């Protein structure tokens, strides 16, 4: 389903705040603010959307007696969540800034101040190609014709991560060429759907959709290399949370 535009924008802002909190190491933090943010991610936001979904679509915009409409109630509740999250994230940020400052003083006392230390020796950069580029190179070798590349990609994902992949084929009884490949990767209370389609010339179109409680919050069209990089990162994170003893990324590159 699709939320009303204003509500979808509020959900997106809340998710951005939760992403910011996650960058502070939210899952390992203690305290009321960290607990409230984790609850917002796992319960408060999904349950708010689920309560709205339970109301028949035809009735959502209609007030009932003196009560506001479901659309208005949803927006009010999302506003509460957004304001609370914003306040909690700001307090976490202030705590992080304080901890960083304390760590800086510790480093200076133990190792010396910046102006007393010599310049670092230039490090040798890693010349190995980016993992996304390696994948594209492997596909190019396996399928020199652009029209065959979606088929090659579908085969690799079906072998490496069959539990995540959906393949749509054309033709009679779905036995024709691959028309669409989609990978849906769980990430906590959210899911990310990576979709790849090919036009008649074989050019590949890549999109990524963020999904919360079955609601597609945002879909973006991205460059193919960026799409592969983000997908690989999410697959690796999912494999770690599920304790999957398999080198899925290695299998995709072979």
C-alpha positions in Angstrom: 0.0 0.0 0.0 1.0 3.7 -0.3 0.7 6.2 2.5 -0.7 9.7 2.0 2.1 11.9 0.6 2.5 14.0 3.8 2.6 10.9 6.0 5.1 9.1 3.7 7.4 12.2 3.9 7.1 12.1 7.7 8.0 8.4 7.8 11.0 9.1 5.6 12.2 11.8 8.0 11.8 9.5 10.9 13.8 6.8 9.1 16.5 9.3 8.4 16.7 10.2 12.1 16.9 6.5 13.0 19.6 6.0 10.4 21.6 8.8 12.0 21.1 7.2 15.4 22.3 3.9 14.0 25.5 5.6 12.8 26.2 6.4 16.5 26.2 2.6 17.3 22.6 2.7 18.6 22.3 -1.1 19.2 25.2 -1.0 21.7 24.2 2.2 23.5 22.5 2.3 26.9 20.1 4.9 28.4 16.5 6.0 27.8 17.1 7.8 24.5 18.8 4.8 22.9 16.1 2.5 24.2 13.3 4.8 22.9 15.0 5.0 19.5 15.3 1.2 19.2 11.7 0.8 20.2 10.7 3.4 17.6 12.5 1.4 14.9 11.2 -2.1 16.0 7.7 -1.3 17.4 6.4 2.3 17.5 6.7 3.2 13.9 5.7 -0.3 12.4 2.8 -0.5 14.8 1.6 3.0 13.9 1.6 2.1 10.2 -0.1 -1.2 10.9 -2.9 0.4 12.9 -3.5 2.7 10.0 -3.4 -0.1 7.5 -6.1 -1.9 9.4 -8.7 0.8 8.5 -10.4 0.2 5.2 -9.0 2.6 2.5 -12.3 4.2 1.7 -12.7 5.3 5.4 -9.3 6.7 6.0 -10.0 10.3 4.9 -13.4 10.5 6.6 -13.8 11.9 10.2 -16.1 9.9 12.5 -18.3 12.2 14.6 -16.0 14.5 16.6 -13.0 12.3 15.9 -10.4 13.3 13.2 -10.0 11.1 10.2 -7.5 8.2 10.1 -5.3 10.3 7.8 -5.2 13.1 10.3 -4.6 10.7 13.3 -1.7 9.0 11.4 0.0 12.4 10.6 -0.4 13.5 14.3 1.1 10.3 15.6 4.0 10.4 13.1 4.7 14.0 14.2 5.0 12.8 17.8 7.4 10.1 16.7 9.4 12.6 14.6 9.8 15.2 17.3 10.7 12.7 19.9 13.3 11.0 17.7 14.8 14.4 16.8 15.2 15.3 20.4 16.6 11.9 21.3 19.1 11.9 18.4 20.3 15.4 19.3 21.0 14.2 22.8 22.9 11.2 21.5 24.9 13.4 19.2 25.8 15.7 22.1 26.9 12.6 24.1 29.0 11.4 21.1 30.6 14.8 20.7 31.5 14.9 24.4 33.0 11.4 24.2 35.0 12.4 21.1 36.4 15.4 22.9 37.3 13.3 25.9 39.0 10.8 23.7 41.0 13.5 22.0 42.4 14.7 25.3 43.3 11.1 26.2 45.2 10.6 22.9 47.1 13.9 23.3 48.1 13.0 26.8 49.3 9.5 25.8 50.7 10.1 22.3 51.5 13.8 22.2 49.7 16.8 20.7 49.3 17.1 16.9 51.9 19.8 16.5 54.6 17.6 18.2 54.1 14.6 16.0 55.8 14.0 12.5 53.8 13.9 9.3 52.7 10.3 8.4 54.4 8.3 5.7 52.3 8.0 2.6 50.5 4.7 2.5 50.4 2.5 -0.6 46.9 2.4 -1.9 45.1 -0.8 -2.8 45.0 -1.0 -6.6 42.5 -3.9 -6.7 39.3 -3.0 -8.5 36.2 -2.2 -6.6 34.0 -5.2 -5.9 31.2 -3.9 -8.0 33.5 -3.4 -10.9 34.8 -6.9 -10.5 31.2 -8.2 -10.6 30.5 -6.2 -13.8 33.7 -7.5 -15.4 32.7 -11.1 -14.6 29.3 -10.6 -16.1 30.9 -9.0 -19.2 33.2 -12.0 -19.7 30.3 -14.4 -19.3 27.8 -12.5 -21.4 29.5 -10.4 -24.0 26.2 -9.5 -25.6 24.3 -6.9 -23.5 21.0 -8.8 -24.2 22.4 -11.8 -22.3 23.6 -10.0 -19.2 20.4 -10.0 -17.1 20.2 -13.8 -17.6 23.8 -14.1 -16.3 23.0 -11.9 -13.3 19.9 -13.9 -12.5 21.7 -17.2 -12.6 24.5 -15.9 -10.3 22.1 -14.6 -7.7 19.9 -17.7 -7.9 22.9 -19.8 -7.1 24.5 -17.6 -4.4 21.4 -16.3 -2.5 18.3 -18.3 -3.6 16.5 -17.2 -0.4 16.6 -13.6 -1.4 16.1 -13.6 -5.2 12.9 -13.3 -7.4 13.2 -13.9 -11.1 10.5 -12.9 -13.6 10.6 -14.4 -17.1 8.6 -13.7 -20.2 7.3 -16.1 -22.8 4.8 -18.9 -22.6 4.5 -20.3 -19.1 7.3 -18.0 -17.9 10.0 -20.0 -19.8 11.3 -17.1 -21.9 14.1 -14.7 -21.2 14.6 -13.0 -17.9 12.7 -9.7 -17.7 13.3 -8.7 -14.1 15.5 -9.7 -11.2 14.7 -8.6 -7.7 16.5 -9.2 -4.4 14.7 -8.3 -1.2 17.1 -8.0 1.8 15.8 -7.8 5.4 17.5 -5.1 7.5 16.0 -5.0 11.0 12.5 -3.7 10.8 13.0 -2.6 7.2 13.6 -4.4 3.9 15.4 -3.2 0.8 14.3 -4.4 -2.6 16.9 -4.2 -5.3 15.3 -4.5 -8.8 17.1 -4.9 -12.2 15.3 -4.8 -15.5 16.6 -4.7 -19.1 15.2 -2.7 -22.0 15.1 -4.3 -25.5 18.7 -3.2 -26.2 19.9 -5.0 -23.1 20.6 -1.8 -21.1 20.0 -2.4 -17.4 17.9 -0.2 -15.2 18.5 -0.4 -11.5 16.2 0.7 -8.6 16.3 0.4 -4.9 13.1 0.6 -2.7 13.0 1.0 1.1 10.0 -1.0 2.6 8.6 -0.6 6.1 5.8 -3.0 7.2 5.0 -3.8 3.6 4.8 -0.1 2.6 7.2 1.1 -0.1 8.4 4.4 1.4 10.9 5.4 -1.3 12.2 4.1 -4.7 15.3 5.5 -6.3 16.9 4.9 -9.7 20.6 4.5 -9.2 23.7 3.8 -11.3 24.3 0.1 -11.8 27.7 0.1 -10.1 26.3 1.9 -7.1 23.3 -0.5 -7.1 25.7 -3.5 -7.0 27.8 -2.0 -4.2 24.9 -1.3 -1.9 23.3 -4.7 -2.6 26.5 -6.5 -1.8 26.9 -4.6 1.5 23.3 -5.4 2.5 23.7 -9.1 1.6 26.9 -9.3 3.7 25.1 -7.6 6.6 22.2 -10.0 6.3 24.5 -13.0 6.1 26.2 -11.9 9.4 22.8 -11.5 11.3 21.7 -14.9 10.1 25.0 -16.6 10.8 25.1 -17.9 7.2 28.2 -19.9 6.7 28.5 -19.2 3.1 30.6 -16.8 1.0 27.7 -15.4 -1.0 29.7 -12.5 -2.4 32.6 -14.8 -3.5 30.1 -17.0 -5.3 28.7 -14.0 -7.1 32.2 -13.0 -8.3 33.2 -16.4 -9.6 
